[in-house]
Amino acid sequence: MSRRSQSRSVPPTAPASAEANATGHGRRRWVGLVVISLAVSLIIVDSTIINVAIPSIVKDLGVDSTGVQWVQESYTLVFAALLLVFGTLGDRVGRRRLLVLGVVLFALSSVAAALAPTGDILIASRLVQGVGGAMVLPSTLSLVNAGFRGSERAIAFAVWGSTIGGMSAVGPLLGGWLTTSFSWRWAFGVNIFVALVIVVGAFAAVPESKDGMRRPLDPVGAALSVVASASLVFALIEGRTYGWWAVSHRPRIGSWEWPGDVSPIPFVFAVALVGIAACALWAVRRERLGRASMFSAELLRIPSFRNGNLAALVVSLGEFGIILALPIWLQNVLGFSALDTGLILLALAIGSFAASGLAGALGHRASPVVIVRVGLVAEIVGVAGLGVVIGPDTPWGLLVPFLFIYGFGVGLATAQLTGVVLKDVPVALSGQASGTQSTARQVGSALGIAILGTVLFSSAGGLLGSSLDGRGVPAGQRDSIVSAVVDSSGAAIAGFAATPATAPVAQDAKAAFSEGTRYAAFSAASFLVVGLLATLSLGSGGERRRGPAQTETERETARA
C-alpha cells in the first residue's frame, strides 16, 4: 500500500481501525462473528421473551394493567430512543468497548429484574435493560460492517440478519420453557451466563474498531434525537391504548389525570415531528460550521443508504407486525400453551437460520439487492399463506410450512438489506449509520405493530359485535362481551368456553379473532409488497458509487 493510499484509508491515529481489522484476522474474525451474534441474540430474545412471562409476573408481583404495559414497553421505548446516540458514540469511543459496556449493563439490569420484589423495580430494571440494549445493537452491526469485505461480507450479514429473525421466534419458546419449568425470573436470570460468554469472547476474538479522527460530541443533537425517537415510538406504541385522536383511556401520573377529550397521542406526534425537524436543522447548521454532528448529512447523500433505510422501514413494518398477532391467536383461539406456541414458531427460526447458509452461497453469484428481493417474495408467500389457512380450527401442521417460508425470507431479506444500506458508508461513520439503520427498523416495527394491532383488534371487535347482534344479544351485554375479549387480547375466550351458557359466544369470539388475524396477515403481506417495490429505488444491485475511504479499503482487501 502506498503512503498516499494509506493516509486516505487508515488514519494515523487509529492503529486498530476498522480498515486494519478488515484483513488478516482469519479464523479469529469468524469466532468474533459468533460472539457478535450471541450479543444480538441476547437483546432480541429479551425483547420477545417477556410476552409469555407476563401472566406469571402479574400473579407473583400483583402488577396492574398499566404496570403490565410498562413492563412490556419500557424496554422498547428506551431502546429505540438511544440507538442513534450510542451508534454515533461507538464511532468515537470504540465499537467493541461500547458493546462490552452494553452487555455488562444489560446483564446487571437483568439480575435486578430477576430479583425484583415489586413491579416498579421490575419496570426500572427494564428501562436500564433498554439502555444496555441500545449500546449493543448498533455496535454489533457496525463491527460487522467494519470487519468484513468482499464475499465474506454477504456471509457475515447473513449470519447477523438471520440471528435477528430467528431469535425473534426463539424468544417465546425459551420464555415459555423457563416460565413453565422454572420461574419467570429465570427468563431474566439466564442473561447473566450468556453475557459472561460474550464479554470473554469479545476481548478474545473481536478487534477494537473506531473512528481515528477525534470528533467532538454533539450533546444538543443527541438530546434532540432522543426526544424525536422516544416521542415517535411512544405515540406509535400507545396510540391504540390512549386513542389516536379522541381520548379512550386517560393517562394518570399520581393524582393528576389527562384533561380534555383529545388524546395525548396527537400532541406526542407533534413533539416527534418538531424533534425530527430540529434535529435535521441542527445537523445542517453544525455541518456548515465545520463541526461534527449527531447525524451527518453526508450519509443522506449516499443513495444506497438513503433509499435503503426507507425500504428497511417499510419492510420492518410488514415483517415484525405479524409476530404480534400470531402468538395471541395460537394461545387464545387455538388453545396452545406458551411452550407449544414457541415450538410452532420455531419453524420461523429454522427457516431464518437456513437462509443464512444460502445467502452466503448466493453472495458469489447474485447481488445483495437481488437476494433481498428473493427474500421479500418468500416473506410475502409465507405471510399470505398464513392468512389463507388461519381459522378457528386450523391444525398446527398447516402453519409450519408457511412459517418456515416466511422465516426463510426474513433470513435473506433482513440480512442483505442491511448490507445494502451500509455498503457505501465510510467505515468512520459505521456506528452512526448503524444506529440510524437500527432506528429506522425499530420505527418500522413499532409502526407495524400499531397498524396491524389496530387491524387485528378493530376487526375482531367489529366482527364479534356483528355476530352477537345476530344472536339477539342486548347492546349493553354485547359491548361488555366485546370489550372483555378485545381488552384481554382474546384471553377471555377460555372463560366463555368453560360455561355452557356462553359457549356459543366463545365460538363467535374464536371466529372473529381468527378473521382479525387473517386480516392482519394480509395487511402485513401488503406492506411487504410495498417494501419489495421500494427496493426498486436501489437499482439492479450492481456496483454503485463508492465513498473514497471504503473504495480504497476494498481495493486493499482484494489485493490481500
C-alpha positions as CSV (number, residue, x, y, z in Angstrom):
1,M,0.0,0.0,0.0
2,S,1.4,3.4,-0.9
3,R,1.8,6.1,1.7
4,R,-0.8,8.2,-0.1
5,S,-3.5,5.5,-0.1
6,Q,-2.7,4.5,3.5
7,S,-3.3,8.1,4.6
8,R,-6.7,8.0,2.9
9,S,-8.0,4.7,4.3
10,V,-6.3,4.4,7.7
11,P,-6.0,7.4,9.9
12,P,-2.6,7.5,11.5
13,T,-4.2,7.9,15.0
14,A,-6.2,4.6,14.6
15,P,-3.8,1.7,14.6
16,A,-6.7,-0.6,15.5
17,S,-9.0,1.0,12.9
18,A,-11.8,-0.9,11.1
19,E,-9.7,-1.0,7.8
20,A,-6.9,-2.8,9.5
21,N,-9.3,-5.1,11.2
22,A,-10.9,-6.0,7.9
23,T,-7.9,-8.0,6.8
24,G,-5.8,-10.8,8.1
25,H,-7.7,-12.0,11.1
26,G,-8.7,-15.3,9.6
27,R,-10.4,-17.8,12.0
28,R,-10.4,-15.3,14.9
29,R,-12.6,-13.0,12.9
30,W,-15.3,-15.7,12.4
31,V,-15.2,-16.6,16.1
32,G,-15.7,-12.9,16.7
33,L,-18.8,-13.0,14.4
34,V,-20.2,-15.8,16.6
35,V,-19.6,-13.6,19.7
36,I,-21.3,-10.7,17.9
37,S,-24.3,-12.9,17.0
38,L,-24.6,-14.0,20.6
39,A,-24.8,-10.4,21.7
40,V,-27.5,-9.8,19.1
41,S,-29.4,-12.9,20.4
42,L,-29.2,-11.6,24.0
43,I,-31.1,-8.4,23.3
44,I,-33.5,-9.7,20.6
45,V,-34.6,-12.7,22.8
46,D,-35.2,-10.4,25.7
47,S,-37.5,-8.2,23.7
48,T,-39.8,-11.1,23.0
49,I,-39.3,-13.4,25.9
50,I,-41.2,-11.2,28.3
51,N,-44.5,-11.6,26.5
52,V,-45.1,-15.2,27.6
53,A,-43.9,-14.5,31.1
54,I,-46.4,-11.7,31.8
55,P,-49.2,-13.9,33.3
56,S,-46.7,-15.3,35.9
57,I,-45.4,-11.8,36.7
58,V,-48.9,-10.5,37.3
59,K,-49.6,-13.4,39.6
60,D,-46.3,-13.0,41.6
61,L,-46.0,-9.3,41.8
62,G,-49.6,-8.2,41.6
63,V,-48.9,-5.8,38.7
64,D,-52.0,-3.9,37.4
65,S,-52.8,-3.4,33.7
66,T,-50.8,-0.2,33.5
67,G,-47.8,-1.8,35.1
68,V,-48.0,-4.7,32.7
69,Q,-48.0,-2.3,29.8
70,W,-44.9,-0.6,31.1
71,V,-43.1,-3.9,31.9
72,Q,-43.5,-4.8,28.2
73,E,-42.9,-1.4,26.6
74,S,-40.4,0.5,28.8
75,Y,-37.6,-1.6,27.3
76,T,-38.7,-0.9,23.7
77,L,-39.1,2.8,24.3
78,V,-35.7,3.5,25.8
79,F,-34.1,1.1,23.3
80,A,-35.5,2.9,20.3
81,A,-34.7,6.4,21.7
82,L,-31.0,5.7,22.2
83,L,-30.0,3.7,19.2
84,L,-28.7,6.7,17.1
85,V,-26.9,8.2,20.1
86,F,-25.0,5.1,21.0
87,G,-24.3,4.2,17.4
88,T,-22.6,7.6,16.9
89,L,-20.8,7.3,20.3
90,G,-19.4,3.9,19.3
91,D,-17.6,5.6,16.4
92,R,-15.9,7.9,18.9
93,V,-15.1,5.7,21.9
94,G,-14.7,2.3,20.2
95,R,-17.4,-0.1,19.0
96,R,-16.1,-3.1,20.9
97,R,-15.8,-1.1,24.1
98,L,-19.4,0.1,23.8
99,L,-20.6,-3.4,23.0
100,V,-18.9,-4.8,26.2
101,L,-20.2,-2.0,28.4
102,G,-23.7,-2.5,26.9
103,V,-23.6,-6.3,27.6
104,V,-22.4,-5.7,31.2
105,L,-25.1,-3.1,31.9
106,F,-27.7,-5.4,30.3
107,A,-26.6,-8.3,32.4
108,L,-26.6,-6.4,35.7
109,S,-30.1,-4.9,35.0
110,S,-31.3,-8.5,34.1
111,V,-30.2,-9.6,37.6
112,A,-32.1,-6.7,39.1
113,A,-35.2,-7.7,37.1
114,A,-34.9,-11.4,38.1
115,L,-34.7,-10.4,41.8
116,A,-37.3,-7.6,41.6
117,P,-39.7,-7.7,44.6
118,T,-42.2,-5.2,43.1
119,G,-43.5,-4.2,39.7
120,D,-41.9,-0.7,40.0
121,I,-38.4,-2.2,40.4
122,L,-39.0,-4.6,37.5
123,I,-40.0,-1.6,35.3
124,A,-37.0,0.3,36.4
125,S,-34.8,-2.7,35.6
126,R,-36.4,-2.9,32.2
127,L,-35.6,0.7,31.5
128,V,-31.9,0.1,32.2
129,Q,-32.0,-3.0,30.1
130,G,-33.2,-0.8,27.2
131,V,-30.1,1.4,27.7
132,G,-27.8,-1.6,27.5
133,G,-29.6,-3.0,24.5
134,A,-29.2,0.3,22.7
135,M,-25.5,0.1,23.3
136,V,-25.3,-3.4,21.9
137,L,-27.3,-3.5,18.7
138,P,-25.6,-0.7,16.6
139,S,-22.2,-1.8,18.0
140,T,-22.7,-5.3,16.6
141,L,-23.9,-4.0,13.2
142,S,-21.0,-1.5,12.9
143,L,-18.4,-4.2,13.9
144,V,-19.7,-6.5,11.2
145,N,-19.7,-3.6,8.7
146,A,-16.2,-2.6,9.6
147,G,-14.7,-6.1,9.8
148,F,-15.8,-7.8,6.6
149,R,-15.4,-7.1,3.0
150,G,-16.0,-8.7,-0.4
151,S,-17.7,-12.1,-0.5
152,E,-17.2,-12.6,3.3
153,R,-19.5,-9.6,3.8
154,A,-22.6,-11.3,2.4
155,I,-22.0,-14.3,4.7
156,A,-21.4,-12.1,7.8
157,F,-24.6,-10.0,7.2
158,A,-26.5,-13.3,6.5
159,V,-25.5,-14.6,9.9
160,W,-26.2,-11.3,11.7
161,G,-29.7,-10.9,10.0
162,S,-30.7,-14.5,10.4
163,T,-29.9,-14.2,14.1
164,I,-32.3,-11.3,14.4
165,G,-35.1,-13.1,12.5
166,G,-34.5,-16.5,14.2
167,M,-34.2,-15.2,17.7
168,S,-37.5,-13.2,17.4
169,A,-39.2,-16.6,17.2
170,V,-36.9,-18.4,19.7
171,G,-37.7,-15.8,22.4
172,P,-41.3,-17.1,23.1
173,L,-40.1,-20.7,23.1
174,L,-37.3,-20.0,25.6
175,G,-39.6,-17.8,27.7
176,G,-42.3,-20.4,27.7
177,W,-40.0,-23.2,28.8
178,L,-38.3,-21.2,31.5
179,T,-41.5,-19.8,32.9
180,T,-43.3,-23.2,32.8
181,S,-40.4,-25.4,34.1
182,F,-38.8,-22.9,36.5
183,S,-39.9,-19.4,37.0
184,W,-40.4,-16.1,35.1
185,R,-37.4,-14.8,37.0
186,W,-35.1,-17.2,35.0
187,A,-36.3,-15.5,31.8
188,F,-34.1,-12.6,33.1
189,G,-31.6,-14.6,35.2
190,V,-30.3,-16.7,32.3
191,N,-28.9,-13.5,30.7
192,I,-26.0,-13.3,33.1
193,F,-24.5,-16.5,31.9
194,V,-24.8,-15.6,28.2
195,A,-23.3,-12.1,29.0
196,L,-20.2,-13.7,30.6
197,V,-19.5,-15.7,27.4
198,I,-20.0,-12.6,25.3
199,V,-17.6,-10.4,27.3
200,V,-14.9,-13.0,27.4
201,G,-15.3,-13.8,23.7
202,A,-15.3,-10.1,22.7
203,F,-12.0,-9.4,24.3
204,A,-10.6,-12.7,22.9
205,A,-11.9,-12.5,19.3
206,V,-13.4,-9.1,18.4
207,P,-10.9,-6.5,17.4
208,E,-11.5,-2.9,18.6
209,S,-12.7,-0.6,15.9
210,K,-13.3,3.2,16.0
211,D,-13.0,6.4,14.0
212,G,-9.4,7.6,14.2
213,M,-10.4,11.2,14.0
214,R,-11.1,12.8,17.3
215,R,-14.5,14.2,16.6
216,P,-16.2,16.2,19.4
217,L,-19.5,15.1,20.8
218,D,-22.8,16.8,20.0
219,P,-24.9,16.8,23.2
220,V,-27.6,19.1,21.7
221,G,-28.0,16.8,18.7
222,A,-28.1,13.8,21.0
223,A,-30.9,15.3,23.1
224,L,-32.9,16.2,20.0
225,S,-32.6,12.7,18.6
226,V,-33.7,11.1,21.9
227,V,-36.7,13.4,22.1
228,A,-37.7,12.7,18.4
229,S,-37.2,8.9,18.6
230,A,-38.8,8.4,22.0
231,S,-41.9,10.5,21.3
232,L,-42.4,8.9,17.9
233,V,-42.1,5.3,19.2
234,F,-44.2,6.2,22.2
235,A,-47.0,7.6,20.1
236,L,-47.0,4.5,17.8
237,I,-47.0,2.1,20.7
238,E,-49.6,3.8,22.9
239,G,-51.9,5.1,20.1
240,R,-54.3,2.2,20.4
241,T,-54.4,2.5,24.2
242,Y,-55.0,6.2,24.6
243,G,-56.8,6.8,21.3
244,W,-55.3,8.1,18.1
245,W,-57.4,11.3,18.3
246,A,-60.4,11.1,20.8
247,V,-59.2,10.0,24.2
248,S,-60.2,6.4,25.1
249,H,-58.0,6.0,28.2
250,R,-56.7,8.9,30.3
251,P,-53.1,8.7,31.4
252,R,-52.5,9.2,35.1
253,I,-49.4,10.4,37.0
254,G,-50.2,10.1,40.7
255,S,-53.4,12.1,41.3
256,W,-53.1,14.0,38.0
257,E,-55.2,12.9,35.1
258,W,-55.0,13.9,31.4
259,P,-57.7,16.6,30.8
260,G,-59.9,17.2,27.8
261,D,-61.4,14.9,25.2
262,V,-58.4,14.9,22.8
263,S,-55.9,12.1,23.3
264,P,-52.3,12.9,24.2
265,I,-51.1,11.0,21.2
266,P,-51.6,13.8,18.6
267,F,-49.5,16.1,20.9
268,V,-46.8,13.5,21.2
269,F,-46.7,13.1,17.4
270,A,-46.3,16.9,17.1
271,V,-43.4,16.7,19.5
272,A,-41.8,14.0,17.4
273,L,-42.2,16.0,14.2
274,V,-40.7,19.1,15.8
275,G,-37.9,17.0,17.2
276,I,-37.1,15.5,13.8
277,A,-37.1,18.9,12.1
278,A,-35.0,20.4,14.9
279,C,-32.5,17.5,14.7
280,A,-32.1,17.9,10.9
281,L,-31.7,21.7,11.1
282,W,-29.2,21.4,13.9
283,A,-27.2,18.9,11.9
284,V,-27.1,21.1,8.8
285,R,-26.0,24.1,10.9
286,R,-23.2,22.1,12.6
287,E,-22.1,20.9,9.2
288,R,-21.9,24.4,7.8
289,L,-19.8,25.4,10.7
290,G,-17.5,22.5,10.1
291,R,-18.4,20.7,13.3
292,A,-19.3,17.1,13.9
293,S,-23.0,16.4,14.5
294,M,-25.0,13.5,15.9
295,F,-26.2,12.7,12.4
296,S,-24.1,13.5,9.4
297,A,-25.9,14.9,6.4
298,E,-23.2,13.2,4.3
299,L,-25.0,9.9,4.9
300,L,-28.1,11.2,3.2
301,R,-26.1,11.9,0.1
302,I,-25.4,8.2,-0.3
303,P,-28.3,6.8,-2.5
304,S,-28.0,3.2,-1.2
305,F,-28.1,4.5,2.4
306,R,-31.0,6.9,1.9
307,N,-33.2,4.7,-0.2
308,G,-32.2,1.5,1.7
309,N,-33.3,2.9,5.0
310,L,-36.7,3.9,3.5
311,A,-37.1,0.4,2.2
312,A,-36.0,-1.2,5.5
313,L,-38.6,0.9,7.4
314,V,-41.4,-0.3,5.2
315,V,-40.2,-3.9,5.2
316,S,-39.9,-3.9,9.0
317,L,-43.5,-2.7,9.1
318,G,-44.6,-5.9,7.5
319,E,-42.1,-8.3,8.9
320,F,-42.5,-7.9,12.7
321,G,-46.1,-6.7,13.0
322,I,-47.4,-10.2,12.3
323,I,-45.3,-11.5,15.2
324,L,-47.7,-9.7,17.5
325,A,-50.8,-11.4,16.1
326,L,-49.7,-15.0,15.8
327,P,-48.9,-15.8,19.4
328,I,-52.2,-14.2,20.6
329,W,-54.2,-16.3,18.1
330,L,-52.3,-19.5,18.8
331,Q,-52.8,-19.3,22.5
332,N,-56.1,-17.7,23.0
333,V,-58.0,-19.1,20.0
334,L,-56.4,-22.5,19.3
335,G,-55.6,-23.0,23.0
336,F,-51.9,-23.8,22.7
337,S,-49.7,-23.3,25.8
338,A,-46.9,-20.7,25.7
339,L,-44.4,-23.6,25.2
340,D,-46.4,-25.2,22.4
341,T,-46.7,-21.8,20.7
342,G,-42.9,-21.3,20.9
343,L,-42.4,-24.8,19.4
344,I,-44.7,-23.9,16.5
345,L,-43.0,-20.6,15.9
346,L,-39.6,-22.4,15.9
347,A,-40.3,-23.2,12.3
348,L,-39.8,-19.5,11.6
349,A,-36.4,-19.5,13.3
350,I,-35.3,-22.7,11.5
351,G,-36.2,-21.0,8.2
352,S,-34.3,-17.9,9.1
353,F,-31.2,-19.8,10.1
354,A,-31.4,-22.0,7.0
355,A,-31.4,-18.8,4.9
356,S,-28.0,-17.7,6.2
357,G,-26.2,-20.6,4.5
358,L,-27.9,-19.9,1.2
359,A,-27.3,-16.2,1.4
360,G,-23.6,-16.8,1.8
361,A,-23.6,-19.1,-1.2
362,L,-25.6,-16.7,-3.3
363,G,-23.3,-13.9,-2.4
364,H,-20.8,-15.1,-5.0
365,R,-23.5,-15.3,-7.8
366,A,-26.1,-12.7,-7.1
367,S,-26.1,-9.1,-5.9
368,P,-27.4,-8.3,-2.4
369,V,-30.4,-6.4,-3.8
370,V,-31.4,-9.5,-5.8
371,I,-31.2,-11.6,-2.7
372,V,-33.3,-9.0,-0.8
373,R,-36.0,-9.3,-3.4
374,V,-36.0,-13.1,-3.4
375,G,-36.3,-12.9,0.4
376,L,-39.2,-10.5,0.3
377,V,-41.0,-12.7,-2.2
378,A,-40.6,-15.6,0.1
379,E,-41.9,-13.5,3.0
380,I,-45.0,-12.4,1.0
381,V,-45.7,-16.0,0.1
382,G,-45.3,-17.2,3.7
383,V,-47.4,-14.4,5.3
384,A,-50.1,-14.5,2.7
385,G,-50.2,-18.3,3.0
386,L,-50.8,-18.0,6.8
387,G,-53.6,-15.6,6.0
388,V,-55.2,-18.2,3.8
389,V,-55.0,-21.1,6.3
390,I,-55.8,-19.3,9.5
391,G,-59.1,-20.2,11.1
392,P,-60.7,-21.1,14.4
393,D,-59.9,-24.9,13.9
394,T,-56.6,-24.7,11.9
395,P,-54.3,-27.7,12.7
396,W,-50.8,-26.6,13.6
397,G,-49.3,-28.7,10.8
398,L,-50.7,-26.3,8.2
399,L,-48.9,-23.4,9.7
400,V,-45.4,-24.8,9.9
401,P,-44.6,-24.8,6.1
402,F,-45.7,-21.1,5.8
403,L,-43.8,-20.1,8.9
404,F,-40.7,-21.8,7.5
405,I,-41.0,-20.0,4.2
406,Y,-41.6,-16.7,6.0
407,G,-38.6,-17.2,8.3
408,F,-36.5,-18.1,5.3
409,G,-37.5,-14.9,3.6
410,V,-36.7,-12.9,6.7
411,G,-33.2,-14.5,6.9
412,L,-32.5,-13.5,3.3
413,A,-34.1,-10.0,3.2
414,T,-33.2,-8.7,6.6
415,A,-29.5,-9.5,6.4
416,Q,-28.8,-8.5,2.9
417,L,-30.9,-5.3,3.1
418,T,-28.7,-4.2,6.0
419,G,-25.7,-4.9,3.9
420,V,-27.1,-2.8,1.0
421,V,-27.8,0.1,3.4
422,L,-24.3,0.1,4.7
423,K,-22.2,-0.9,1.7
424,D,-21.3,2.6,0.6
425,V,-21.0,4.1,4.1
426,P,-17.4,5.2,5.0
427,V,-16.1,3.0,7.8
428,A,-15.5,6.0,10.0
429,L,-19.3,6.6,10.1
430,S,-20.3,2.9,10.6
431,G,-21.7,3.4,14.1
432,Q,-23.7,6.4,13.2
433,A,-25.1,4.7,10.1
434,S,-25.8,1.5,12.1
435,G,-27.7,3.5,14.7
436,T,-29.7,5.2,12.0
437,Q,-30.5,1.9,10.3
438,S,-31.5,0.3,13.5
439,T,-33.7,3.2,14.4
440,A,-35.4,3.0,11.0
441,R,-36.1,-0.6,11.6
442,Q,-37.4,0.0,15.1
443,V,-39.7,2.7,14.0
444,G,-40.9,0.5,11.2
445,S,-41.5,-2.3,13.6
446,A,-43.4,0.0,16.0
447,L,-45.5,1.3,13.1
448,G,-46.2,-2.3,12.0
449,I,-47.3,-3.3,15.5
450,A,-49.5,-0.2,15.7
451,I,-51.2,-0.7,12.4
452,L,-51.5,-4.5,12.5
453,G,-52.6,-4.4,16.1
454,T,-55.3,-1.9,15.2
455,V,-56.4,-4.1,12.2
456,L,-56.5,-7.2,14.5
457,F,-58.4,-5.8,17.4
458,S,-60.7,-3.5,15.5
459,S,-61.8,-6.1,13.0
460,A,-62.1,-8.8,15.7
461,G,-64.2,-6.5,17.8
462,G,-66.4,-5.4,14.9
463,L,-67.0,-9.0,13.7
464,L,-67.7,-10.2,17.2
465,G,-70.2,-7.4,17.8
466,S,-72.0,-8.3,14.5
467,S,-72.2,-12.0,15.5
468,L,-73.6,-11.1,18.9
469,D,-76.2,-8.8,17.2
470,G,-77.2,-11.8,15.1
471,R,-77.8,-13.8,18.2
472,G,-80.0,-11.1,19.6
473,V,-77.7,-10.2,22.5
474,P,-78.7,-6.8,24.1
475,A,-76.5,-3.9,23.2
476,G,-75.1,-3.4,26.7
477,Q,-74.2,-7.0,27.1
478,R,-72.8,-7.1,23.6
479,D,-70.5,-4.2,24.3
480,S,-69.4,-5.8,27.6
481,I,-68.5,-9.1,25.9
482,V,-66.6,-7.4,23.1
483,S,-64.7,-5.2,25.5
484,A,-63.8,-8.2,27.6
485,V,-62.5,-10.2,24.6
486,V,-60.6,-7.3,22.9
487,D,-59.1,-5.8,26.1
488,S,-57.8,-9.2,27.2
489,S,-56.4,-9.9,23.7
490,G,-58.6,-12.9,23.5
491,A,-57.7,-14.4,26.9
492,A,-61.3,-14.1,28.0
493,I,-62.4,-16.6,25.3
494,A,-61.4,-19.5,27.6
495,G,-63.7,-18.3,30.3
496,F,-66.7,-18.0,28.0
497,A,-65.9,-21.5,26.6
498,A,-65.8,-23.1,30.1
499,T,-69.5,-22.2,30.7
500,P,-72.2,-24.0,28.6
501,A,-74.4,-20.9,28.6
502,T,-71.7,-18.8,27.0
503,A,-70.0,-21.4,24.8
504,P,-71.6,-20.0,21.6
505,V,-70.1,-16.6,22.5
506,A,-66.7,-18.3,22.7
507,Q,-67.2,-19.8,19.3
508,D,-68.1,-16.4,17.8
509,A,-65.1,-14.8,19.5
510,K,-62.8,-17.5,18.1
511,A,-64.1,-17.0,14.6
512,A,-63.8,-13.2,15.0
513,F,-60.3,-13.3,16.3
514,S,-59.3,-15.7,13.6
515,E,-60.7,-13.3,10.9
516,G,-58.9,-10.4,12.6
517,T,-55.6,-12.4,12.5
518,R,-56.2,-13.2,8.8
519,Y,-56.7,-9.5,8.0
520,A,-53.5,-8.7,9.9
521,A,-51.6,-11.3,7.9
522,F,-52.9,-10.0,4.6
523,S,-52.1,-6.4,5.7
524,A,-48.6,-7.5,6.6
525,A,-48.2,-9.1,3.2
526,S,-49.4,-5.9,1.5
527,F,-46.8,-3.9,3.3
528,L,-44.1,-6.4,2.3
529,V,-45.3,-5.9,-1.3
530,V,-44.8,-2.1,-0.9
531,G,-41.3,-2.9,0.6
532,L,-40.5,-5.0,-2.4
533,L,-41.5,-2.1,-4.7
534,A,-39.3,0.2,-2.5
535,T,-36.3,-1.9,-3.3
536,L,-36.6,-0.7,-7.0
537,S,-35.0,2.5,-5.8
538,L,-31.9,0.6,-5.0
539,G,-31.3,-0.2,-8.7
540,S,-30.2,-3.5,-10.1
541,G,-27.8,-4.2,-7.3
542,G,-24.7,-3.9,-9.4
543,E,-21.7,-1.7,-8.5
544,R,-22.7,1.7,-7.3
545,R,-20.7,4.8,-6.5
546,R,-18.4,4.2,-3.5
547,G,-17.2,6.5,-0.9
548,P,-13.5,7.2,-1.3
549,A,-12.4,5.6,2.0
550,Q,-14.4,2.5,1.5
551,T,-13.3,2.1,-2.1
552,E,-9.7,2.2,-1.2
553,T,-10.3,-0.3,1.6
554,E,-11.9,-2.8,-0.7
555,R,-9.1,-2.4,-3.2
556,E,-6.5,-3.2,-0.5
557,T,-8.6,-6.1,0.7
558,A,-8.8,-7.5,-2.8
559,R,-5.0,-7.2,-3.2
560,A,-4.5,-9.0,0.1
